[in-house]
Amino acid sequence: MASLIHKDLSTLRWDGELPGTLNMIDQTLLPEQFLRIDCNTPEETWQAIKRLSVRGAPAIGVAAAYGLILGVQHNAHLSQNEFLEKLNITADYLAESRPTAVNLFWALDRMRQTAATHADLETPQLLERLLAEARAIEQEDQAMCIAMGEFGQTLLKEGQGVLTHCNAGALATSGSGTALSVFYAAARAGKKIHVYADETRPLLQGARLTSWELQNNDIEVTLICDSMAGWVMKEKRVQAVITGADRVAANGDAANKIGTYSVSLLAKAHGIPFYIVAPSSTFDFALATGDSIPIEQRDPTEISHGCGKQTAPAGVHIYNPAFDVTPAENITAIVTEKGIISPVTTENIAAMLKG
Ligand code: MRU
């Protein structure tokens, strides 16, 4: 089968030079339809992020960096001050697309910082420098995925069953994924791992995306409903849980797709290790704990109108937080591109990532 990591199937890519286009897989259509779409403006990029055509923390960051280029690439004739003002307005706008994944803000800040550092350049050269920075963010993400996979696979043993939640794969990054990169690295190391994928209500990233992605990469996968996670642990079908994260606070509290917190409690109750795989771009050292991580609230119709039909009575109250926060005490280890952090403490995180 074709590999997603293959260039033609890349989650997102910049087409052309300057001016160029941001091209991406429309993930809202998978697995029924594989369609690539173009974004030519920051507005189209904002919409693509908001409606989850591109999703997953690292991929959102890369998309935002290129979305910023789309916003200024026709403005090289402006004076430097005007150009920088346009850049900042566009970055502020893109930052409003989704609130939880810190990679979005991290990538936009890095682009702003690049502009500030190269304030001596003429505007056309500054624009080229910014495109180079967006490309660097994408390429570094790819390298971090490989490194996390290699570190993470050392935690797994031949023949194990591993539960994952949401999609933290190639589709969620510009490389081979965070959590799912561990499965690809385990396969390269000759270990046979069987993945159990939670379907991940309400938008079914596990069913639609993770099982599709793993199938396409020849990794054995069994899809289960979210409510079955505890039972597959009780039945000893899984020996580890591995997920990604959208924002990790300085103490290791980790926001990820809604349902991850419950899975961490189930893993604890069954004595199963719970691992988070996240690059340094997903850490937010400005937040001491996960208590202040902003949690995205999404449209109630995602719950009331699942699978294209009405699945709840009109007018019923609906609560639809898209993420939850797993406390550090429930996390056995965090796998980063620099190594494995365990036990998960503020000191160990700082030593690994800031040291
Ligand atoms: O709402 P989504 O689909 O963007 O949520 C994605 C997740 O929660 C992923 O698990 C997380 O971003 C890790 S991605 C490598």
Residues whose N, C-alpha, C, O or C-beta is under 5 A from the ligand:
A	BS01	MRU	R55 G56 A57 H165 C166 N167 A168 G169 A172 T178 Q205 G244 A245 D246 N256 K257
